[in-house]
Amino acid sequence: MDRDEICRRLAQQTLKLMTGKTPALASVPDIKLLYADKPCGRTPVMYQPSIVILFQGRKTGYLSNSVFDYNAHSYLMLTVPLPFECETFASPQEPLAGLSLRVDALKMQELLMAMDEDVDFQPPSHNRGIHASLLTEPMLCAAERLLEVMESPRDAKVLGPQIVREILYYVLTGPCGGALLALANRQTQVSQIARALRRIEQHFAENISVDQLAAEVNMSVSAFHHNFKSVTSTSPLQYLKSYRLHQARMLMAQEGIRASTAALRVGYESASQFSREFKRYFGITPGEEISRLRQAG
């Protein structure tokens, strides 16, 4: 069976798992299934550290001046939470289907410990937080087995985590391995910036200064700015603003709260400033976004 036929079968299996009554998906930590049968134009999104593998359909990511295509031939990997723009290509005739695997630094460290004596494992270093690379046959086969075990709660619970570890191993030993290695090594610039991003994630509603973030990762302010932009392709203050806006959007969607309430919850003192920046970033007002979310159910 050729690769395209395997991907079509995996797309069908993804749909079956997402529409079925089995609770198996909850038994595989770090895995989220993806499905869409409608296109979506270029839209701001916030991805958590993850590996995105698509079996059908495609997405295009835009970050600064870089473009990342991911589809049934290329996967996308993020080692840090990143706000960027994403375009989805899907239709009822050819829906998008795939999975997202959360990248966990602790699990990467465990894998590296298991490979500690492998002197041949020396991938080139990567400072950037986002990468796209070829989806290999071993990764695709592992993804196929992962979907198969998800049909049974017991199989998913016992076998699922080992297959997740296998996929991480293939990525670690592939072209993107250097990025994962940099994340797992606490002394690298990527790891230090990741620590600053976790600080933002945990305290985004507070009055966080660049000086504080730089001090916490033992960098000068100028070095912190340089390394932060190298990893995220944006400045610390712009990243914080984007993160707050995404969090406000999520609060309005999940809790049904008003825009003014969401603005206060994420650290804005002025609701009018929040509305201006929200529209500038997402292209619509908070009120229009709430209406859109209600119509979408």
C-alpha positions as CSV (number, residue, x, y, z in Angstrom):
1,M,0.0,0.0,0.0
2,D,1.5,3.4,-1.0
3,R,2.0,6.3,1.3
4,D,-1.0,8.3,0.0
5,E,-3.3,5.4,0.6
6,I,-2.0,5.0,4.2
7,C,-2.6,8.7,4.9
8,R,-6.2,8.5,3.5
9,R,-6.8,5.5,5.8
10,L,-5.4,7.4,8.8
11,A,-7.5,10.4,8.0
12,Q,-10.6,8.1,8.1
13,Q,-9.5,6.5,11.3
14,T,-9.0,10.0,12.9
15,L,-12.6,10.9,12.0
16,K,-13.9,7.6,13.4
17,L,-12.1,8.2,16.7
18,M,-13.3,11.8,17.0
19,T,-17.0,11.0,16.2
20,G,-17.2,7.7,18.1
21,K,-18.1,7.1,21.7
22,T,-14.8,5.5,22.8
23,P,-13.1,7.3,25.7
24,A,-9.7,6.0,24.5
25,L,-8.4,9.4,23.5
26,A,-8.3,10.6,27.1
27,S,-6.1,7.6,27.9
28,V,-3.2,8.8,25.8
29,P,-1.5,11.8,27.5
30,D,-0.1,14.6,25.3
31,I,-2.1,13.6,22.2
32,K,-4.9,15.7,20.6
33,L,-6.6,14.7,17.3
34,L,-7.2,17.3,14.6
35,Y,-10.1,17.5,12.1
36,A,-11.6,20.2,9.9
37,D,-13.8,20.1,6.9
38,K,-13.8,23.8,6.1
39,P,-11.0,26.1,5.1
40,C,-9.9,28.9,7.4
41,G,-8.1,32.0,6.2
42,R,-4.9,33.4,7.6
43,T,-5.7,33.9,11.3
44,P,-3.7,34.6,14.4
45,V,-3.2,31.4,16.6
46,M,-1.3,30.4,19.7
47,Y,0.3,27.0,19.5
48,Q,1.8,25.3,22.6
49,P,5.0,23.3,22.3
50,S,4.0,20.5,20.0
51,I,4.6,18.3,17.0
52,V,1.8,18.5,14.4
53,I,1.4,15.6,12.0
54,L,-1.2,15.8,9.3
55,F,-2.5,12.8,7.3
56,Q,-4.7,14.8,5.0
57,G,-5.3,18.5,4.2
58,R,-2.7,21.1,4.8
59,K,-1.8,24.2,6.8
60,T,0.5,27.1,6.3
61,G,2.1,29.0,9.1
62,Y,3.4,32.5,8.9
63,L,5.9,33.9,11.4
64,S,7.7,37.2,10.6
65,N,9.1,36.7,7.1
66,S,9.1,32.9,7.3
67,V,6.5,30.5,5.9
68,F,6.0,26.9,7.1
69,D,4.0,24.4,5.2
70,Y,2.8,21.2,6.9
71,N,0.8,18.5,5.4
72,A,1.0,14.7,4.8
73,H,4.6,15.0,3.8
74,S,6.0,17.6,6.3
75,Y,5.3,18.0,10.1
76,L,5.5,21.2,12.1
77,M,7.3,21.4,15.5
78,L,7.3,24.1,18.1
79,T,9.6,23.9,21.1
80,V,8.1,27.0,22.8
81,P,4.6,28.6,22.9
82,L,4.4,30.8,19.8
83,P,1.8,33.2,18.5
84,F,1.8,33.2,14.7
85,E,-0.7,33.2,11.8
86,C,-2.1,30.0,10.3
87,E,-4.1,29.2,7.2
88,T,-6.0,26.0,6.9
89,F,-6.8,24.2,3.6
90,A,-9.7,21.7,4.0
91,S,-13.0,20.8,2.4
92,P,-15.8,18.2,3.0
93,Q,-14.4,16.2,0.1
94,E,-10.8,16.4,1.5
95,P,-10.9,17.2,5.2
96,L,-7.9,18.0,7.3
97,A,-7.0,15.2,9.7
98,G,-4.1,14.6,11.9
99,L,-2.7,14.8,15.4
100,S,-0.8,17.0,17.7
101,L,1.7,15.7,20.2
102,R,2.7,17.9,23.1
103,V,6.4,18.5,23.5
104,D,7.4,17.9,27.2
105,A,11.0,18.9,28.2
106,L,11.1,16.4,31.0
107,K,10.3,13.5,28.6
108,M,13.0,14.8,26.2
109,Q,15.5,14.7,29.1
110,E,14.5,11.1,29.8
111,L,15.1,10.1,26.2
112,L,18.4,11.8,26.2
113,M,19.4,10.0,29.4
114,A,18.6,6.7,27.6
115,M,20.8,7.8,24.7
116,D,23.6,9.1,27.0
117,E,26.3,6.8,25.7
118,D,25.5,7.3,22.0
119,V,28.5,9.5,21.0
120,D,27.2,9.6,17.4
121,F,24.2,11.6,18.4
122,Q,25.3,15.2,17.9
123,P,22.6,17.1,16.0
124,P,23.2,20.7,14.9
125,S,22.0,23.3,17.3
126,H,18.8,25.3,16.6
127,N,17.8,28.5,18.4
128,R,14.5,29.0,16.6
129,G,11.3,27.9,18.3
130,I,9.5,26.7,15.2
131,H,10.5,24.2,12.5
132,A,9.0,22.2,9.6
133,S,10.6,18.9,8.4
134,L,10.0,15.8,6.3
135,L,7.5,13.4,7.8
136,T,9.4,10.1,7.6
137,E,7.9,6.6,7.1
138,P,8.9,5.4,10.7
139,M,7.0,8.4,12.1
140,L,4.0,7.7,9.9
141,C,4.0,4.0,10.9
142,A,4.2,4.9,14.6
143,A,1.2,7.4,14.1
144,E,-0.7,4.6,12.5
145,R,-0.1,2.3,15.4
146,L,-1.1,5.1,17.8
147,L,-4.5,5.5,16.2
148,E,-5.0,1.7,16.2
149,V,-4.4,1.4,20.0
150,M,-6.8,4.4,20.6
151,E,-9.7,2.1,19.6
152,S,-9.3,0.3,22.9
153,P,-9.1,2.1,26.3
154,R,-6.8,-0.5,27.7
155,D,-4.5,-0.6,24.7
156,A,-4.4,3.2,24.7
157,K,-3.5,3.3,28.4
158,V,-0.8,0.6,28.2
159,L,0.7,1.0,24.7
160,G,-0.1,4.6,23.8
161,P,2.6,6.3,25.9
162,Q,5.3,4.0,24.5
163,I,4.3,4.9,20.9
164,V,4.3,8.6,21.9
165,R,7.8,8.1,23.2
166,E,8.8,6.4,19.9
167,I,7.5,9.4,17.8
168,L,9.5,11.8,20.0
169,Y,12.6,9.6,19.5
170,Y,12.2,9.8,15.7
171,V,11.9,13.6,15.9
172,L,14.8,13.9,18.3
173,T,17.1,11.8,16.0
174,G,15.9,13.6,12.8
175,P,16.6,17.0,11.3
176,C,14.8,18.9,14.1
177,G,16.6,17.0,16.8
178,G,18.9,19.9,17.6
179,A,15.9,22.1,18.6
180,L,14.6,19.5,21.0
181,L,18.1,19.0,22.4
182,A,18.4,22.7,23.0
183,L,15.1,22.7,24.8
184,A,16.1,19.9,27.1
185,N,19.5,21.4,27.9
186,R,19.0,23.9,30.7
187,Q,22.1,25.9,29.8
188,T,21.1,26.8,26.2
189,Q,19.6,30.1,25.1
190,V,16.4,28.3,23.9
191,S,16.0,26.7,27.4
192,Q,16.5,30.1,29.1
193,I,14.0,31.8,26.8
194,A,11.6,28.9,27.4
195,R,11.9,29.6,31.1
196,A,11.0,33.3,30.5
197,L,8.0,32.2,28.4
198,R,6.8,30.0,31.2
199,R,7.0,33.1,33.5
200,I,4.8,35.0,31.1
201,E,2.4,32.1,30.9
202,Q,2.0,31.9,34.6
203,H,1.9,35.6,35.3
204,F,0.6,37.3,32.1
205,A,-2.0,39.4,33.9
206,E,0.6,41.0,36.1
207,N,2.8,44.0,35.3
208,I,5.8,42.1,34.0
209,S,8.9,44.1,32.9
210,V,11.6,43.1,30.4
211,D,14.2,43.8,33.1
212,Q,12.5,41.3,35.4
213,L,12.4,38.6,32.7
214,A,16.0,39.2,31.8
215,A,17.2,39.0,35.4
216,E,15.3,35.7,36.0
217,V,17.2,34.0,33.2
218,N,20.6,35.7,34.1
219,M,20.9,37.7,30.9
220,S,21.5,41.4,30.3
221,V,18.5,43.2,28.8
222,S,20.2,43.6,25.4
223,A,21.2,39.9,25.3
224,F,17.7,38.9,26.4
225,H,16.1,41.0,23.6
226,H,18.4,39.4,21.1
227,N,17.9,35.8,22.2
228,F,14.1,36.3,22.7
229,K,13.7,37.5,19.1
230,S,16.0,34.7,17.8
231,V,13.7,32.1,19.4
232,T,10.2,33.7,18.9
233,S,10.8,36.1,16.0
234,T,9.2,38.9,18.1
235,S,10.0,41.2,21.0
236,P,9.2,40.4,24.6
237,L,6.6,43.1,24.9
238,Q,4.9,42.2,21.6
239,Y,4.9,38.5,22.7
240,L,3.2,39.5,26.0
241,K,0.6,41.5,24.2
242,S,-0.2,38.7,21.8
243,Y,-0.4,36.2,24.7
244,R,-2.8,38.4,26.6
245,L,-5.0,38.9,23.6
246,H,-5.2,35.1,22.9
247,Q,-6.0,34.4,26.6
248,A,-8.8,37.0,26.5
249,R,-10.2,35.4,23.4
250,M,-10.1,32.0,25.0
251,L,-11.8,33.3,28.2
252,M,-14.6,34.9,26.1
253,A,-15.0,31.6,24.2
254,Q,-14.9,29.2,27.2
255,E,-16.5,31.2,29.9
256,G,-18.8,33.5,27.9
257,I,-17.7,36.6,29.7
258,R,-17.9,40.2,28.4
259,A,-14.9,41.8,26.6
260,S,-14.5,44.3,29.4
261,T,-14.2,41.5,32.0
262,A,-11.8,39.6,29.8
263,A,-9.7,42.7,29.4
264,L,-9.3,43.1,33.2
265,R,-8.6,39.3,33.7
266,V,-5.6,39.4,31.3
267,G,-4.0,42.6,32.7
268,Y,-5.5,45.5,30.7
269,E,-6.4,48.6,32.7
270,S,-8.4,50.1,29.8
271,A,-11.2,48.3,28.1
272,S,-11.0,50.7,25.1
273,Q,-7.3,50.0,24.6
274,F,-8.0,46.3,24.8
275,S,-10.7,46.6,22.1
276,R,-8.4,48.6,19.8
277,E,-5.5,46.1,20.2
278,F,-7.9,43.1,19.8
279,K,-9.3,44.5,16.5
280,R,-5.8,45.4,15.3
281,Y,-4.6,41.8,16.0
282,F,-7.5,39.6,15.1
283,G,-9.1,41.9,12.5
284,I,-12.5,42.0,14.3
285,T,-13.8,43.7,17.5
286,P,-14.2,41.6,20.7
287,G,-18.0,42.0,20.3
288,E,-17.9,40.6,16.8
289,E,-15.7,37.7,18.0
290,I,-18.2,36.9,20.7
291,S,-21.1,36.9,18.2
292,R,-19.0,34.6,15.9
293,L,-18.3,32.2,18.7
294,R,-22.0,32.0,19.6
295,Q,-23.0,31.3,16.1
296,A,-20.4,28.6,15.8
297,G,-21.8,27.0,19.0
